[in-house]
Every structure is written in structure tokens, then in C-alpha cells.
Amino acid sequence: NELSGLWTLSLDIVLSLSLLRGQRFSPSHLKETSDILSFVEGSFGNLHLLVLRGQWTLFQLTGRYGNIFSVQFGNLTFVVVSGYQMVREALVHQAEIFADRPNIPLLQEIFRGFGLISSNGHIWRQQRKFALATLKSLAVNFEDKVQEESRYLVETIGEEKGQPFDPHYKINGAVSNIICSITFGSRFEYHDNRFQELLHSLAETLNGLLLCFISHQLYNSFPLIMRWLPGPFRKIFRHWEKLQYFVKGVIAKHKEDLDQSEAGDYINCYLKEIEKYKGDTSSYFHEENLLCSTLDLFLTGTETTATAIRWALLYMAAYPHIQEKVQQEINAVVGQWRQPSMADKENMPYTSAVLSEVLRMGNVVPLGVPRMATSDTTLAGFHLPKGTTLMTSLTSIMFDKNVWETPDTFNPEHFLENGQYRRREAFLPFSAGKRACPGEQLARTELFIFFVALLQKFTFQAPAEAELSFAFTLSLTRCPKPFQLRAVPRT
């Protein structure tokens, strides 16, 4: 057990809470709250349990302390912002101020300030602008790639012949193949050993990132020691090195075969950009940024979408009457044999509402990725100095009883009005502002086509005498605990 021994003795996690008082916020104003400290007691043996409860504890604290308060994990202090209006104020109206990522030494060691997730300033603006433009250009053929992959996914699920199976790896494989198609220009067979190693290292990296983020004070204090001692730090670095080695090999092959006249894939486009800005000292287009940007696309583009699809299948099995209504709409609009396309979506309001409700209830990213204030600012009357780390509680938006008619119930009617799809303003599954998910439209395309293709061919049911659970675990996403379903072929 990696949390025994060294970790049980040395992991020093202190969760304390204070209200932001007056017009000035600083760590010195934190005051310990006994009921929060009692929540931490007894949790040292299971850090995942601490984190799991912590997500919902932050949500519950909103009702007690309001939509803005500060929390301390070890030596990291951050401000939690909750509620749609407050989150929008921070991420949209003050987008420039909260555009940076905080300097967390562990994450700097992993990403080195490059790529899309952890970079700041000119590097981030340059890389994000390129990523948005490139993904938009590649989106021309994106739907075809998703349709092709959906056929492979339907085929591999059909091989189960209606017997119970865990959909996790099949769905992750399908979604990862989409990222492979965009970045590498090709897909893998699901049973390919190199592909399986890639998926395994991705999963281990994601699982380790949250644990390392919470316990980062150990790494900050003893970086040279913690990097090599047995435990999650060493494990995450090992898997990160495997991912880098894999992608470096793909980049090397692309350099050998580079055709300047073809758009190709993300790596091809980036290599051309490196050549274009060669000799420009203000350019950050280099292979280190290409490596990190490619890995960022895998980390963010695989787990979030795959998790949303798993939640969708779980909810369909749990609510067969809703699944039946989706299938009736599929029959009426798509039929049972034609490949579904995004053009069908506007004629499928109920299916669209179900998928939006999946994103709301699934709550895949309960806390937005941390932001940092680039200058002094004021939020809800409280002064936040430059360098303040901000966390946005998307959970508080998804389950706000003042916004949703039945916040704790899976209810597609939240997104329907007079039989038509209803857009809800207070709905931010992909966050908001300048650092919102750059692949939102691609993710929505995957979610719709995969979901419709699967329900077109199968009815998902719980195994005999099994009881489905909506229990979840946390890595960097909120994902359902392992479960099994039966995919019964539709006749």
C-alpha cells in the first residue's frame, strides 16, 4: 500500500477554513474550524477517501460560508468560488486577471511550464492560439473519424454477445483512438500492446496527479528525496517518462515523413510551425512544447469524454424508460442502419437533453483547474492580491437548488421546454473564460455520435440480480466506480 509506511507517518494534510473578512484577504486571516478538522481525522490511511469527501465538503460549505471562502491544504492556500454568477464573474468578466496557472513545483517538474495546461503568459497564448486554429482546421474530417471509430466500438461491444462486461476499457480505447487520429494521424487496434501500454500510463498519470496535488507540500519540502522514494511521486514520474518516450517516437517518425504540402495531423502542423518560426527568438514553437501539448491533448481529451460516455451508459441502464425514449427518437430520425451524424442532433431534442443531463449529473470535472490572479483584484467586495490561487466549484453550479428544478435527480426535462431543447445559462461542463476546454466542440461530437451509435444497436441493462450504483471515485475527473452492463443487441 503506497499510503502506508512513509506516507502514513509523513503525510501532513491540514484542512482549515476561514471566511474572507473585510476588504483584505491574506493567509494570516485563516482561522481553524473545528468541524472541518474533525472531518480530516481518521482519513490519513485513505487519501482518496479524504479527497472524495473533500469535493462534496467544499460544496456543502458554500451553504454555510457563502460563495467565496479560503481553504488550506498543507502549505497551499486557495480561494474557492462557487455559484454561477460568482464563477462567471471570475472566469469571464475577469478572464485576463485569472488567466494564469499557479506555480505548483510538482506540476512544474512534470510539465516544465510548457504545453497547454500549465503554461502561462506569452507561451500559453501562443500555444493555445495555435491549438484552437489547428483543431478547427482538423475538425473538417473529425466527424468522419468519430463515425469510423464508433463502428469499431459497436463491433467490439457486440463481441460480448449480451454478456456482462465492464465498458471502461473499450470506451477509453475508442476515445483515445480519436485523439490518436488527430495527433498521430492513425488509430490503433484495441488489443495492440503499445496502445494498451499508452492507455495504462495515461490512467496511472491521471490517478497520480490528484494524489500528488493534495500532498504536494512533501514534494515542495524535499523534492530531491521525494522524487526517488517509493510512492506516488516516483510512480507518476515513471509513467510520465513512458508517455514522453512514446510520443517522442511518434514525433521522430513524423519528422522523417514530413510533407510540407499536406495538413496531416496535429504533429505535422506543429512541425511546420517550428520550421516557419525557425530563428525567431520570440517563438516558443519547439519540440518540447510539441511534446507537452500532445500529451496535454491526451490527458484532457481522453479521460473526460470517456468518463462522460460511461456515465451515459450507466444512467441509461438505471433508467430504462429514458433509454427507451432515446431509442424511439433514434428510430424516428436516424433509423437502425444509417450512421448517425451531427446533422441529426438538431432533430433530436430529447437525446440532446439526456446528454446534457449526463454532463450535469455526471459532473465529470467538479473543480475547475486552478487559476492564479495576475494582478490585485476585487471579487464580491473582497480584495484578492496578485498570486492568489483560485478554485472554481463547478459542482455548486451543477447542483444549485435555485437553478435546477430537481438538482439531485437525473431529469432530462431540465433541458427541455415544449418538446424542444432548452439551453441553460448556468451550465458550464467545459468551464468558461480564456482557459475553457479548447476541445469542447470535438468532445460534444464524440459524445453525441458514440452515444447514439451505441443505443442504435444495443439496449444497456444491469446484469441479472445486480444493483447499479452511482458511487464514484476521483482522479482528475469524477468517474463511476467500476461497473458491469449487458449490451443486448436490438432486433
N, C-alpha and C positions, 0 to 999 in steps of 0.2 A: 504494500500500500504506500503510494508516494506521499501520502499525508501523514504517515507515521514517522517515528524517529525524529530526524532533524526538523521536519515540518511541524510536528506536534509540539516540539519544545520551543522552536524559534519563531513560528508564525505569530506576529503580534498585530492583530487586527482590532482596531478600536473604532467603533461606530458611535459618533456623537452628533448631536443635532442642536442647532440654535436658530432662533428666529432672526431675520435681518431686522435690526432695530435702528431707528433714527435714519439719518441720511448717509451714514458711512458704514460700509461693510469691511471687516478685516478678520483674519483668523483669530485674533485675540478676543473677539466678541463671542466666540463659541462657548456655549455653556452645556455641560453634560446633562443628558436627560436620562433619568434612571430607568424608565421603562424600555428605552431603546437599548441601553447597555444590558439589561436583563435578557433582551432578545438575543444578543450575541453569546451570552453564557451558554456553554454546553454545545456550541456549534463548531468548536475548533477541530473536532475529529472529522467533520464533514464539510469542507469548504463549499462544495456545490450546494449543499443544503442552505448554508448561510447566504450564498448568492441568490438562490431561488427565492428564499423568503424575503431577501433584501429588495428585490424588484417590486414585490407587492407591498412591502412595508413602506417604501417611498411613495407608492400610490396612495396608501391609506393615510400617510402623514399629511398629504395635501389637504384632506378634510379637517385636520386638526390645526395645521400651521399656515394654511393658505397656499397660494400658487407660487411662492418663492421662498426658499429656505436654503440653508447651507448644511452640508454633510461632510464628515471627515472619515476617510478610510486611511488609517495609519497616518502618514505624513502628507497625504493628498487631501486637500480641501477643495470642494467644488460646490457650485450653486446649482440647485435643482429648480427648473422652471416647469410648471405644469399648466394644463388648461390651454385650449386652442388659442384664445386671444393673446395670452402671455407668450406662448411658443411662437406664434406668428409675429408678434412684436419683436422678439429677439432674432428670429431666423430670416424674416422677410424685411421688416422695416429697418432693422439694424444689421442687415446682411453683411455690409462691409466690415463692421466692427467685430462681428462674430464669425469671421471667415477662416480664422486660423485654427490649427490643432494645437493642444497644449504640448509642452515639452516633457514627455514621459520617457526617461532614459531607456527603459526596457524596449519600448517601441522604436526609439531612435536607433537602438542597436540592431533591431530587426530590419527596419525599412531605410535607415540612414538618411531620412529626410527626403527620399526620392519617391517617385510614383504618384499615385492619385490620392491615396488615403491619408498619409501622414505628412505630405509636403506642405509648405507654406509660401506666401509671397509670390515672387515672380516665377519660381519653379512651378508652383501649383497652378497659377493662372495659365502659364504656357502649356503645361501638360494637359490640363482639363480642356482648354480650348481645342487642342489637337484631338483629344479623345472624343469630345462631343461631335466635332466635324467628321471624324473618321467613322464613328459608329453610325452617324446619319447616312454617310455615303454607302456603308456596307449594308445598311438596312434595306436597300433596294432588293437584294436577294435573300434577306433574312427570313422572310416568311416561308420561302421555298425550303430553306434548311430546316426550319421547325416542322414543317409538314413532312419532310422526309424522315426526320428523327422520330416523329410521332408514329410513323408506320413501323419502325423498328421496335419502339416501345410497346405498341399494341401486339406485335408478334411475340416478343419475349414474355409478356404477361399472359398471352394466350397459351404459351407452353406449360403454364401451371395447371391448365385444364380444370379450372374451378376449384382447385385445392387451396387450403390456407397457405399464405406466403406473406413475408414481410416486404412491403413495396419500397422500402428505403433505398436499397442499392440500385434497383432498376431505375427509379426516378432520378436519383443522383447521377447515375450514368448517362441518362438521356439529356439532362440539363447540362452536365459537364461537356457532353459532346457538342452542344450548341456553342459553348464558349470555345472549345477546340476548333470548331469550324470557323468562327470569327477570327480568332487569334492565329491559329496554325494553318488554316486553310483546308483541314481534313478532319474526319471523325475517326473514332476507334471502335472496334468490336467490343461489346460489353465484357467479354471474357479475356480480352488482351491483358497479359500480365503487366506490361508497362502502364496501361491505363488504370488497372486496379491499384498499382503502387502509387500512381498520381492521386487517385481518389483517397487512398488511405492517408497519405501525407497531408492532403488538404484538410481532411477531417481532424487529424491529430493536431494540426496547427491551429485550427479554429477552436477546438476544445481547450487547448492550452492557453490561448490568448486571454480568455476571460480570467482564468485562474491566475495567470501571471499579472494581469492588470490589477486585480484586487490585492495581490501580495507583493506589489512592486517595491514596497519600501525595503524589503530584504535585498532586492537586487540593487537598489539605489545605494544602500549602505555598504554592500560587499559585492560589487559587480564582478571582480575577477574571481572570487571564490564561488559565487552562486552560478556563474556560467558553466562551471565544470563539476559542481557537486551533483550527485544523483537527484533527480526530482524533475518537476515540470519545466524548469528553465532549460535544463540540458536537453530534455526531450523535445521541446519546441524548436530549439536551435538545430537539433539533428534533423528534424523533419523539414525545417525551412531550408536547410542546405540541400536536402534531396530535391525539393521543389526547384531550387535555383539551378541545380545540376541538370535537371530535366529540361527546363526552359532554355538554358544556355545551349544545350544541344540542338534544340529546335531553331534557335536564332542562328547558330553556326550554319545549319543546313540551308536556311533561307538566304544567308549571305552568299553561299555558293551558287544558288539557283536564281538570284535576284534578277527580275526582268523589269527594267525601268518603265516599260510601256504598259504594264498591267497593274491594275489597282490591287488585285490579290486579296490579302488579308491584313489584319491589324499590324502584324510584324513587318510585312512587306512595306506597308505605308509608312511605318515608323523608320525603317532603314532608309527609305528615300528621303525622309525629312532630315535624318542625320547627315546624309550626303549634301542635301540642299543648304544646310547651315554650317557646313564644314568651314572652320576658320573663323566663325563668328563667336567672339568671346562672351557675348551676352546670351548665347543659346545654351539651353540645358538638354538639347536633344543628343543623347549619347546612350550607349548600350546599358549602362547602369540604370538609367531611367526607364529604358525599354523593358528591362528585366523586371523591375519593380512594378511598372504599370501593368504588364501582362499578368503578373501574379496577383495584383490588386483585382483585376477583372475576374480571375478565377475565384478568389476568396469571397468577393462580394456578389458575383454573378451566379455562382453555383448554389451555395447553401441557402440563400434567401428564397430564390424561386423554387428550388426543390422542396424546401420546407413548406412553402405555401401550398404546393400541389399535394403533399402528404396530408396536410390539414384538410384540404378539399375532399380527398377520398375518404378520410375518417369521418367527416361530417356527413357525407352522403350515405355512408353505411349506417350511421347513427340515426339519420332522419330519412328513411326510405320514401316517405311521401314527398319530400322535397326533391329527392333524386328522381322520382317518377315524373314530376312536373318538368324538371330539366330535360329528361329524355323525351317527353312529349314535344317540347319546343324544338329539340334537335330533329325529331322525326318530321316536324312540320316545315322547318326551314332548310335543313341540310339533307335529311333523309338518312338511310342507313349505309349508303355505299359511297356517296361523294365525299371527297376530302374536305373537312371544314376549313374555312379561311376567315381572315379578319373582316372581309366584306360582309360576312354573316352576322357579325356582332350587333350592328345597329338594328337588326331584325330579331334579336334575341334578348329582350329586356330582362326576362326572368333569370336566364343564365348569367347575364352580366351582374344582376343584383346578388345572386348567390355567390359569385366570385368576390364581389366587394365585401360581402358579409364574412366570407372566409378570411379575407385580409384583416377585417376588423377584429373578429373573434380570435383568429389565429395569432394576431398581434406579434408578428414574426420578429420585429425589432422593437422591443419595449422601451429601450432607452436609445435615443439617437447617439451617434458617435460624438465624443466630447468636442466642444468648440472652446476657443480662447479669445478673450477680448483683446483687440489690438490697440485699444486706447481706453482711457477712462470713459465711462458712460453711466447713464441712469436708466434703470429698469423698474417700473412700477413705483417710482419715487425713491428707490434705493440706489445708492452710489456704488458702482462696481468698478474697482480700479483696473487699470491695464494689467493683463496677465491672469485675470480671473478665469477659472475653468468653469464652463457651463455645460450642464447635462439637461437635455430636454426629455421629459417624461411623455412619450407618445402613448403609453398606457392610459394616462389620465385623459387623453383625448378620445381614445377608442371606447372607453367605458364610462364616459361622463353621463351621469343620470339626467343632467339638464339638457343634453343634446339628443340622446338616443331614447326612444320610447321604452324599449326593453333591453337595457345595456348588457345584462348578464345572460341573455337568451339568444341562441342562433336564430335570427329572424330576417330573412331576405326582404321583408316588407319595409325595412329601414331604408332601402334603396329603390322603392317603387312608389309611384303616385299615379293613380288612374291607369294602371297597367303599363305605364312607361317607366323607363329607368330614370331615377331621380339622383342627381348629383348632390352630394352633401359637402358643404364647405368645410366643416370640422372633420375632415377625413384625410390624414396625412400618412398613409402606409409607407411612402417613399421619402419621408421627411419633407423639408421645404428650404427655400433660400438658395444661395450660391453653391452650397455643398450638398444639395439634394442628390439623390441617386442619379448618375448620368445615364444609366441604362434602364430607366423606368419604362419607356415605351417598348423596349425589347423584352423586358420581363413580363409586361402585360400581354404581349403577343404570345410568348411561351405559355403563360398560364392559361390563356383562353384556348389556344389550339390543342395543347396537350389534354386539358380537361375535357373539352368537347369530343376529341377523338377517342378518349378512353370511355366516356359514358355513351358514346355512339355504339361501341362494340360490347361493353360489359355492364353488368349491374353489380355493384360492390356491396358485399354483405359481410356481417360478422361471422366467424366460424361457428359451427354448432356449439351451443352451450357456453359460448364465450361472451363476456361482457366488455363492451368497448369502453375505454377510459379516455378522458381528455387531459389526463395528467401530462405534465410537460417537464422538460429539462432545459437548461440553458448552457449554450456555449457562447457564441456571439449572437445567436438567434434563439428565439423561444420555440422549441421544436417538440412535437409529441413524443412521448416515451415510445419505445419500440412496440409495434402492434402488428397483428396479422389480419388479413382480409381474404375473402374469397372473391375472385373476379369471375362471375358467372356469365358465360357468353350469351348475348342476346340473340333470340331467334326471330 
